[in-house]
Amino acid sequence: MEKRILFRLTGVKQVPLTHLAITPKGDRIACGTSDARILLINPTTRKLLRSLTGHQSMISSLAFTHEGTRIISSSWDTTTRLWSSTKGSQEKSVLNHTSEMKALAVHDKTARGAVGTRDGLVKVFSLKSMKCMRNISAHIRDISGLAFASDGTYLITCSWDGSVKVWDLNSYNLLKDLVRQKERIRSMSFLPNDSRVYLGLHNGVIRSVSLENARDVHELKGHNDIVSSLSIDPSGTLLVSGSWDRTIRIWDLSSNTPFAVETAGTGISSLAWHPSAEYFYATDFSGTLAEWDLS
C-alpha cells in the first residue's frame, strides 16, 4: 500500500487528531482534535478549508449529514453540536448531557442520530431540531460504539462493560442482548447488509458476531494492543483496523484473514473508507491525517 500525508498539525505542543468523517462524495474530510477543534480538509488539494470552534473539550466523534452539508459533532464537553460544513457556522440548537459524549451515529433517511455517553446512556435525537427523542439506559459503563440498521429500525450499542445490545427504535425496547463478555469493547463496525457486527477489543482481538445467531463468532487476531478503530468498506468485503500498537491491518472478510499490515508512527485514532473503496483515511496521535492507497 502507498501512504500519502494529507495534513499534519504543527506546533510546539503535539495535538492528536481524535476522529474523522468523510462526505458521501469523498470531497471533504472532517477531523476532530484533542483541543476541541473540528478541521475541514480538502483531500485532493490537501488544504485546510476551515477550523470550526465552539466545543470546550476533546472531539470524540463526527458524522456528515444531509449529503455532506452538515456536520454533527460530539465532545467530552458533554454536548453534541450541529454545524454547516459549507458556511462553517454552528447552529443554535445543542444537545446537552451531564456526562462526556463518546460515540455517535446518524441515520439521514429517518433524520435521527444517537449519541453514547460515559455513564452508559444513549440519547436518540432529531437531526433537524437536535432535541432528545428518548434516553436509553443501555449500559453500565462508557458507550464505545453505535450503529443504525440500514433501514433505521434498530440501533446497536456496545460498551466498555463488554456487552452488545440491539434496540427497537419504534418502541425503544431491548430486542436482543447479543454479547456478554469480560473484555472491554473499544470500537465497532457493522456490515452494510446488517448481518454481522465487528468489535475491536481492549486486548487487541477483533470479534465478529452474527446478529441472527450470537453463537456464530469469529476472532481476528494480530493486534497486540487496543483496537481503537474499525471500518468496513462500502462493499462489505474488507475491514480495516487500527490499533494503539501502531499498526493498521486490512482483513479479507470472506476468509477473516489479513492480507496487509502497515506500520504507523504512532497509535491510530480513527479510520474511514473513501466511498470508492480504493483507499481509506487514518488519523493518529501525532496529529496526522493520511491516505492509504490499496493499489
Number of C-alpha atoms within 10 A of each C-alpha: 12 10 15 12 14 19 18 17 14 11 7 5 7 12 18 22 31 24 28 27 25 24 21 15 11 16 15 21 23 25 26 29 23 20 16 21 19 27 18 24 22 17 20 10 10 14 12 16 17 16 14 19 14 11 20 14 18 24 28 24 25 25 24 26 22 14 10 20 14 22 24 23 25 29 26 21 19 19 21 27 20 24 20 17 22 13 10 18 14 18 13 10 14 14 18 18 14 11 18 22 32 25 27 27 22 24 20 14 11 12 15 20 25 25 27 30 27 22 18 24 21 23 24 24 20 19 21 11 15 21 15 17 13 14 15 16 11 24 23 15 18 26 30 27 25 27 25 22 18 15 10 18 13 19 21 23 25 30 28 24 20 22 22 26 19 24 20 15 17 9 10 15 12 15 15 15 13 19 15 11 11 9 15 21 29 25 28 28 21 23 21 16 10 16 13 19 19 23 29 28 24 21 16 21 20 23 17 22 21 16 17 12 11 14 11 11 13 13 14 18 14 14 23 15 18 24 29 25 26 26 23 24 20 15 12 17 16 21 22 24 27 31 27 22 19 20 21 24 19 21 19 15 15 9 8 17 16 17 10 13 16 14 11 17 12 17 23 29 24 27 25 24 23 20 17 13 17 12 18 20 24 26 28 26 21 18 22 21 26 19 22 18 14 13 7
